[in-house]
Amino acid sequence: MREVREDITGGSAAAVRLARGVPLREALDCGAPAAWTALDAGVRPLHWGAHYLVEWEWNEAGRTLTAAMHAGEPLSESQLALALCHRDGRIRAAALWRMDGHPDLLPLLVVRCADWAEPVRKQARLRLGEVLDAGRAVALLPLILRVGRRERGEFAVGLADELLREAPREVLTTLYTDSDRSVRRYAYRRAVEEGLFSPGELARVAAQDDDTVVQNLCADAALAALAAVPDGDCNDVLEPLLTARNPRVRSAGVTALRRAGRAEQAVEFLADRAGLVRACARYVVRQYGGDPLSWYRERCAEPGDPALPPGAAAGLAECGQRSDAEALWSLVRHPLPGVRARAVAGLRVLDAADARRLLPMLDDQAPGVVREVTAAVLPSAALLPEEWLVERLGTGWPRAVRIAAFRLLAERGGAAGQRALIALRADPDEELRLRATRAARRWDRGGSEADRA
């Protein structure tokens, strides 16, 4: 089980504030799960080294707390928080039974359920079982799931899961829009397991949520349920998937077109902006007897077509032959930057990129095209004219061109290029300065001159 890495420094700082009497809600961000686990991890180093307090001050606070615990004296909420994180398990255990009237400290009760000391762990679990209800489980779920990733952290997760399974559906509503991704993943996983959403609802979640795990979970569940959806209701599932921003979700929708008896619609996605979607579309088109390669060749036959989608050039390279390179060469001067960039990338895929022929395109106004040209000619950098590249390091050139010239000169090598690159260590452009500094260090060590960054 993966341990959660805590910000011990931040936790120690919060512990210092608590020891100085700062109220709990001012000492740490009580709404952040990481703040509680960091506090727990950050208290103990103070017992050993007093990072923020001088030693006598921390020791004095510790003696006062320990004496109050042994004498049964009332503790402030800040003192009780420190006691619940104390390095002495007997103090942590005793503090568990003094939490009545301090609901703000329930997060530390959750943390103690994964305590490394078995007596403390058992008492914490007994107390949590007494006080946790569905409402509190919802409020504490981000922390419960965080602690659940620790060793011995499964108890609170299991208890919350049991309570939430018995809760009315409306109690869970806030979980589906929680800002914590782990909470949304938990909520939608449960919803899928229990069949709480219709296929259409799952498809809309897959299209709208910004977490890829939730997207994939709901898209897969929507498609699995598609067989049970009447033919007339397929749109409710397919439309959200086919219009989703995430390529994985769109590809799931394209694949489902065949199952829904609408394979011919996959042609619309042969030129999708994402390679995964294009590949799925080609599969579906072939299943009903279509020929994706012919479609790509026909679309790319008019090099000046302003409506040509960039994905058509990419698709031609993905399933074409070396002879299709001429069609891509005709597209490298297309008015749309996206088409030009995909055409250059396609030439590289077909192993038909001629460095000398592509080199003038290094001056393209579109940074995306410049990047593709750089990648295409990089293996032939040694054949490129050194002075031509050095000229393009000048500050008068666009940033993308300067970075491209740097990469090619670093790959090419040569004394003149090396001097020019070293001079860039004083360049006003931060990225070029960093690249030049890294390259100079490699040269000093006798390593490769190529800038791999």
C-alpha positions as CSV (number, residue, x, y, z in Angstrom):
1,M,0.0,0.0,0.0
2,R,1.4,3.4,-1.0
3,E,2.3,5.7,1.9
4,V,1.2,9.3,1.7
5,R,4.1,11.8,1.7
6,E,3.4,14.5,4.2
7,D,4.6,18.1,4.4
8,I,6.4,17.7,7.8
9,T,7.7,21.3,7.7
10,G,4.2,22.7,7.4
11,G,2.9,20.4,10.0
12,S,5.6,21.4,12.4
13,A,4.9,25.0,11.9
14,A,1.2,24.4,12.7
15,A,2.2,22.5,15.8
16,V,4.3,25.4,17.0
17,R,1.3,27.7,16.6
18,L,-0.9,25.4,18.5
19,A,1.7,25.1,21.3
20,R,1.7,28.9,21.6
21,G,-2.0,28.9,22.1
22,V,-3.2,29.9,18.6
23,P,-6.8,28.7,18.1
24,L,-7.1,25.5,16.1
25,R,-8.8,27.1,13.1
26,E,-6.1,29.8,12.9
27,A,-3.2,27.4,13.4
28,L,-4.0,25.2,10.4
29,D,-6.3,24.9,7.4
30,C,-9.0,22.6,9.0
31,G,-10.7,22.0,5.6
32,A,-7.6,20.5,4.0
33,P,-7.0,16.8,4.6
34,A,-3.3,17.2,4.0
35,A,-3.1,19.7,6.9
36,W,-4.2,17.1,9.4
37,T,-1.9,14.4,8.3
38,A,1.0,16.9,8.1
39,L,0.3,18.0,11.6
40,D,0.4,14.4,12.8
41,A,3.7,13.9,11.0
42,G,5.1,17.3,12.0
43,V,4.5,17.2,15.8
44,R,7.0,14.4,16.5
45,P,10.1,16.0,15.1
46,L,9.6,18.9,17.5
47,H,10.0,16.6,20.4
48,W,13.4,15.7,19.1
49,G,14.8,18.8,17.6
50,A,12.5,21.8,18.2
51,H,12.8,23.1,14.6
52,Y,10.8,26.3,15.2
53,L,10.7,26.8,18.9
54,V,13.8,27.2,21.0
55,E,14.2,23.9,22.9
56,W,13.2,25.2,26.3
57,E,10.0,26.7,24.9
58,W,8.9,23.5,23.3
59,N,9.9,21.3,26.3
60,E,8.0,23.7,28.6
61,A,4.9,23.3,26.4
62,G,5.3,19.6,26.4
63,R,5.7,19.4,30.2
64,T,2.6,21.5,30.7
65,L,0.6,19.3,28.3
66,T,1.9,16.0,29.9
67,A,1.2,17.3,33.4
68,A,-2.3,18.4,32.5
69,M,-3.0,15.0,31.0
70,H,-1.8,13.1,34.0
71,A,-3.7,15.3,36.4
72,G,-6.9,15.1,34.4
73,E,-7.0,18.9,34.0
74,P,-9.1,20.5,31.2
75,L,-7.2,21.0,27.9
76,S,-7.7,23.7,25.4
77,E,-8.6,22.5,21.9
78,S,-5.1,23.4,20.7
79,Q,-3.5,21.3,23.5
80,L,-5.8,18.4,22.8
81,A,-4.8,18.5,19.1
82,L,-1.1,18.2,20.1
83,A,-1.9,15.4,22.6
84,L,-3.6,13.4,19.8
85,C,-0.4,13.6,17.8
86,H,2.0,13.1,20.8
87,R,4.9,10.7,20.4
88,D,3.9,8.9,23.5
89,G,1.2,6.4,22.7
90,R,-0.3,6.6,26.2
91,I,-0.9,10.3,25.8
92,R,-2.5,9.8,22.4
93,A,-4.7,7.0,23.8
94,A,-5.8,9.2,26.8
95,A,-6.5,12.1,24.5
96,L,-9.0,10.0,22.5
97,W,-11.4,9.9,25.5
98,R,-11.2,13.6,26.0
99,M,-12.6,14.6,22.6
100,D,-16.2,15.0,23.6
101,G,-17.3,18.5,22.8
102,H,-14.5,19.0,20.2
103,P,-16.1,18.1,16.8
104,D,-13.3,20.0,15.0
105,L,-10.9,17.4,16.1
106,L,-12.7,14.5,14.5
107,P,-10.1,14.5,11.6
108,L,-7.4,13.5,14.1
109,L,-9.6,10.6,15.3
110,V,-9.6,9.4,11.7
111,V,-5.8,9.7,11.6
112,R,-5.4,7.7,14.9
113,C,-7.4,4.9,13.4
114,A,-4.3,4.1,11.4
115,D,-2.0,4.6,14.4
116,W,1.2,2.4,14.4
117,A,0.5,1.5,18.1
118,E,-2.2,-1.2,18.3
119,P,-3.8,0.0,21.6
120,V,-4.2,3.5,20.3
121,R,-5.5,2.2,17.0
122,K,-8.1,0.0,18.7
123,Q,-9.4,2.8,20.9
124,A,-9.6,5.2,18.0
125,R,-11.5,2.7,15.9
126,L,-13.9,2.1,18.8
127,R,-14.5,5.9,19.2
128,L,-14.9,6.5,15.5
129,G,-17.5,3.8,15.3
130,E,-19.5,5.6,18.0
131,V,-19.4,9.0,16.5
132,L,-19.3,8.6,12.8
133,D,-22.6,8.9,10.8
134,A,-23.3,9.3,7.1
135,G,-23.2,13.1,7.3
136,R,-19.9,13.2,9.0
137,A,-18.6,10.4,6.7
138,V,-19.3,12.7,3.7
139,A,-17.6,15.7,5.3
140,L,-14.5,13.6,6.3
141,L,-14.3,11.5,3.2
142,P,-11.4,13.3,1.6
143,L,-9.3,12.7,4.8
144,I,-10.6,9.2,5.2
145,L,-9.5,8.2,1.7
146,R,-6.2,9.9,2.2
147,V,-5.5,8.0,5.4
148,G,-6.9,4.9,3.7
149,R,-3.8,4.9,1.4
150,R,-1.6,4.4,4.5
151,E,-0.7,1.1,6.0
152,R,-3.4,0.1,8.5
153,G,-5.6,2.8,7.0
154,E,-8.4,0.6,5.7
155,F,-10.7,0.7,8.8
156,A,-12.1,4.2,8.4
157,V,-12.6,3.6,4.6
158,G,-14.6,0.5,5.4
159,L,-16.7,2.2,8.1
160,A,-17.5,5.1,5.8
161,D,-18.3,2.8,2.9
162,E,-20.8,0.9,5.1
163,L,-22.5,4.1,6.3
164,L,-22.7,5.6,2.8
165,R,-24.1,2.5,1.2
166,E,-27.1,2.7,3.6
167,A,-27.5,6.5,3.2
168,P,-30.2,8.1,1.1
169,R,-29.0,9.0,-2.4
170,E,-29.3,12.7,-1.8
171,V,-26.7,12.5,1.0
172,L,-24.2,11.5,-1.6
173,T,-24.9,14.3,-4.1
174,T,-22.1,16.6,-3.0
175,L,-19.5,13.8,-3.5
176,Y,-20.0,13.8,-7.3
177,T,-18.9,17.5,-7.5
178,D,-16.2,17.5,-4.8
179,S,-13.0,19.3,-5.7
180,D,-11.0,16.3,-4.4
181,R,-10.5,13.9,-7.3
182,S,-10.2,10.9,-4.9
183,V,-13.7,11.6,-3.6
184,R,-15.2,11.9,-7.0
185,R,-13.5,8.6,-8.1
186,Y,-14.9,6.9,-5.0
187,A,-18.4,8.3,-5.5
188,Y,-18.6,7.3,-9.2
189,R,-17.1,3.9,-8.6
190,R,-19.8,3.2,-6.1
191,A,-22.5,4.7,-8.4
192,V,-21.3,2.3,-11.2
193,E,-21.2,-0.7,-8.9
194,E,-24.7,0.0,-7.6
195,G,-26.3,1.1,-10.8
196,L,-27.3,4.5,-9.5
197,F,-27.0,6.3,-12.9
198,S,-28.5,5.6,-16.3
199,P,-26.2,5.0,-19.3
200,G,-27.0,8.5,-20.5
201,E,-26.1,10.1,-17.2
202,L,-22.8,8.2,-17.1
203,A,-22.0,9.3,-20.6
204,R,-22.5,12.9,-19.7
205,V,-20.3,12.6,-16.6
206,A,-17.6,11.0,-18.8
207,A,-17.8,14.0,-21.2
208,Q,-17.8,16.7,-18.5
209,D,-15.6,15.6,-15.6
210,D,-12.0,16.8,-15.8
211,D,-10.5,13.7,-14.2
212,T,-9.4,11.0,-16.6
213,V,-10.1,8.2,-14.1
214,V,-13.7,9.3,-13.7
215,Q,-14.0,9.8,-17.5
216,N,-12.8,6.3,-18.3
217,L,-14.8,4.7,-15.5
218,C,-18.1,6.3,-16.6
219,A,-17.4,5.9,-20.3
220,D,-16.8,2.2,-19.9
221,A,-19.8,1.8,-17.7
222,A,-22.0,3.7,-20.2
223,L,-20.8,1.5,-23.1
224,A,-21.3,-1.7,-21.0
225,A,-24.9,-0.7,-20.5
226,L,-25.5,0.3,-24.1
227,A,-26.7,-3.2,-25.0
228,A,-29.7,-2.7,-22.7
229,V,-30.6,0.7,-24.2
230,P,-33.4,0.7,-26.7
231,D,-32.2,1.6,-30.2
232,G,-34.0,4.9,-30.2
233,D,-32.2,6.0,-27.0
234,C,-28.7,5.5,-28.2
235,N,-28.2,9.2,-28.9
236,D,-28.5,9.8,-25.1
237,V,-25.3,7.8,-24.7
238,L,-23.4,8.3,-27.9
239,E,-23.7,12.1,-28.3
240,P,-22.0,13.1,-25.1
241,L,-19.2,10.6,-25.7
242,L,-18.7,11.6,-29.4
243,T,-18.5,15.3,-28.5
244,A,-16.3,14.9,-25.4
245,R,-13.0,16.8,-25.2
246,N,-11.1,13.8,-23.9
247,P,-9.8,11.6,-26.7
248,R,-10.2,8.5,-24.7
249,V,-13.9,9.2,-24.2
250,R,-14.4,10.1,-27.8
251,S,-12.7,7.0,-29.0
252,A,-15.0,4.9,-26.7
253,G,-18.0,6.6,-28.4
254,V,-16.6,5.9,-31.9
255,T,-16.0,2.3,-31.1
256,A,-19.6,2.0,-29.8
257,L,-21.0,3.2,-33.2
258,R,-20.5,-0.3,-34.6
259,R,-22.4,-1.9,-31.7
260,A,-25.2,0.7,-32.1
261,G,-25.5,-0.1,-35.9
262,R,-24.2,3.3,-36.9
263,A,-20.8,2.4,-38.2
264,E,-21.0,4.7,-41.2
265,Q,-20.9,7.7,-38.8
266,A,-17.3,6.8,-37.9
267,V,-16.2,8.4,-41.2
268,E,-16.7,11.7,-39.5
269,F,-13.9,10.9,-37.0
270,L,-11.3,9.7,-39.5
271,A,-9.7,13.2,-39.3
272,D,-10.1,13.7,-35.6
273,R,-7.5,15.8,-33.9
274,A,-6.5,12.8,-31.7
275,G,-4.6,9.8,-33.0
276,L,-6.4,7.4,-30.8
277,V,-9.8,8.5,-32.1
278,R,-8.6,8.3,-35.7
279,A,-7.4,4.7,-35.1
280,C,-10.7,3.7,-33.7
281,A,-12.6,5.3,-36.5
282,R,-10.4,3.4,-39.1
283,Y,-11.2,0.2,-37.3
284,V,-15.0,0.8,-37.4
285,V,-14.9,2.0,-41.0
286,R,-13.1,-1.1,-42.1
287,Q,-15.6,-3.3,-40.2
288,Y,-18.4,-2.2,-42.5
289,G,-16.3,-2.5,-45.6
290,G,-15.0,1.1,-46.0
291,D,-11.5,2.1,-47.1
292,P,-9.9,4.7,-44.8
293,L,-6.8,5.1,-46.9
294,S,-8.8,6.0,-50.0
295,W,-10.7,8.5,-47.9
296,Y,-7.5,10.2,-46.7
297,R,-6.0,10.3,-50.2
298,E,-9.1,11.9,-51.6
299,R,-9.2,14.5,-48.8
300,C,-5.5,15.4,-49.2
301,A,-5.6,15.6,-53.0
302,E,-6.4,19.3,-52.9
303,P,-3.4,21.0,-51.2
304,G,-5.1,24.4,-51.1
305,D,-8.4,23.3,-49.6
306,P,-9.1,25.7,-46.7
307,A,-11.5,23.3,-45.1
308,L,-9.0,20.4,-44.9
309,P,-8.8,19.2,-41.3
310,P,-5.3,18.7,-39.9
311,G,-6.2,15.2,-38.8
312,A,-6.5,14.2,-42.5
313,A,-2.8,14.7,-43.1
314,A,-2.0,12.8,-39.9
315,G,-4.3,10.0,-40.8
316,L,-2.8,9.6,-44.3
317,A,0.7,9.2,-42.7
318,E,-0.6,6.7,-40.1
319,C,-2.1,4.3,-42.6
320,G,-0.4,5.3,-45.9
321,Q,2.6,4.2,-47.8
322,R,5.9,5.8,-48.7
323,S,4.3,6.9,-52.0
324,D,1.9,9.0,-50.1
325,A,4.7,11.3,-49.1
326,E,4.2,13.5,-52.2
327,A,0.7,14.4,-51.1
328,L,2.1,15.4,-47.7
329,W,4.8,17.5,-49.4
330,S,2.1,19.4,-51.2
331,L,0.5,20.2,-47.8
332,V,3.6,21.7,-46.1
333,R,2.6,25.1,-47.7
334,H,-1.1,24.9,-46.7
335,P,-2.6,28.1,-45.3
336,L,-3.6,26.4,-42.1
337,P,-0.7,26.0,-39.6
338,G,-2.3,22.8,-38.2
339,V,-2.2,21.2,-41.6
340,R,1.4,22.3,-42.2
341,A,2.5,20.9,-38.8
342,R,0.7,17.5,-39.3
343,A,2.1,17.2,-42.9
344,V,5.6,17.6,-41.6
345,A,5.0,15.2,-38.8
346,G,3.5,12.8,-41.4
347,L,6.6,13.0,-43.5
348,R,8.6,11.9,-40.5
349,V,6.3,9.0,-39.8
350,L,6.8,7.8,-43.4
351,D,10.5,8.3,-43.2
352,A,10.4,10.8,-46.0
353,A,11.5,14.0,-44.3
354,D,14.2,15.6,-46.5
355,A,16.2,17.9,-44.1
356,R,17.4,20.4,-46.8
357,R,13.9,20.6,-48.3
358,L,12.3,21.3,-44.9
359,L,14.9,23.6,-43.5
360,P,13.3,26.9,-44.9
361,M,10.2,26.0,-42.9
362,L,12.2,26.6,-39.8
363,D,11.2,30.2,-40.3
364,D,7.5,29.4,-40.3
365,Q,5.4,31.9,-38.2
366,A,3.6,29.1,-36.4
367,P,5.5,27.7,-33.4
368,G,3.9,24.3,-33.8
369,V,5.2,24.0,-37.4
370,V,8.7,25.0,-36.2
371,R,8.7,22.4,-33.6
372,E,7.7,19.7,-36.1
373,V,10.3,20.8,-38.6
374,T,12.9,20.7,-35.8
375,A,12.0,17.2,-34.9
376,A,12.0,16.1,-38.5
377,V,15.5,17.5,-39.3
378,L,17.2,16.8,-36.0
379,P,18.6,13.5,-37.1
380,S,20.3,15.3,-40.1
381,A,21.6,18.2,-38.0
382,A,25.2,17.6,-39.1
383,L,24.2,18.4,-42.7
384,L,22.7,21.7,-41.9
385,P,24.5,25.0,-42.6
386,E,26.1,26.2,-39.4
387,E,26.1,30.0,-40.1
388,W,22.5,29.9,-41.2
389,L,21.6,28.4,-37.8
390,V,23.8,30.8,-35.8
391,E,22.1,33.7,-37.5
392,R,18.7,32.5,-36.2
393,L,19.9,32.6,-32.6
394,G,19.7,36.4,-32.8
395,T,17.1,38.2,-30.7
396,G,15.3,39.5,-33.8
397,W,14.0,36.1,-34.6
398,P,10.8,34.6,-33.1
399,R,11.3,32.7,-29.9
400,A,10.4,29.3,-31.4
401,V,12.9,29.8,-34.2
402,R,15.7,30.7,-31.8
403,I,15.0,27.6,-29.7
404,A,14.9,25.4,-32.8
405,A,18.3,26.8,-34.0
406,F,19.7,26.2,-30.5
407,R,18.6,22.5,-30.6
408,L,20.0,21.9,-34.0
409,L,23.3,23.6,-33.3
410,A,23.7,21.7,-30.1
411,E,23.0,18.5,-32.0
412,R,25.3,19.5,-34.9
413,G,28.3,20.4,-32.8
414,G,31.2,22.4,-34.2
415,A,33.3,25.2,-32.7
416,A,31.4,28.2,-34.1
417,G,28.1,26.8,-33.0
418,Q,29.5,26.0,-29.6
419,R,30.7,29.6,-29.1
420,A,27.3,30.9,-30.1
421,L,25.5,28.7,-27.7
422,I,27.8,29.6,-24.8
423,A,27.1,33.3,-25.6
424,L,23.4,32.5,-24.9
425,R,24.1,32.1,-21.2
426,A,23.6,35.8,-20.9
427,D,20.5,35.9,-23.2
428,P,17.4,37.7,-21.9
429,D,15.2,34.7,-22.7
430,E,15.1,32.5,-19.6
431,E,14.5,29.2,-21.4
432,L,17.4,29.8,-23.7
433,R,19.7,30.8,-20.8
434,L,18.8,27.5,-19.0
435,R,19.4,25.4,-22.1
436,A,22.7,27.1,-22.8
437,T,23.8,26.6,-19.2
438,R,23.0,23.0,-19.2
439,A,24.7,22.5,-22.6
440,A,27.8,24.3,-21.3
441,R,28.0,22.0,-18.3
442,R,27.8,18.9,-20.5
443,W,30.6,20.3,-22.6
444,D,32.7,21.0,-19.5
445,R,32.2,17.4,-18.4
446,G,33.1,16.2,-21.9
447,G,29.7,14.8,-22.6
448,S,27.4,15.1,-25.6
449,E,26.8,18.5,-27.0
450,A,23.2,17.7,-27.9
451,D,20.6,19.5,-26.1
452,R,18.1,16.8,-25.1
453,A,15.9,19.0,-23.0
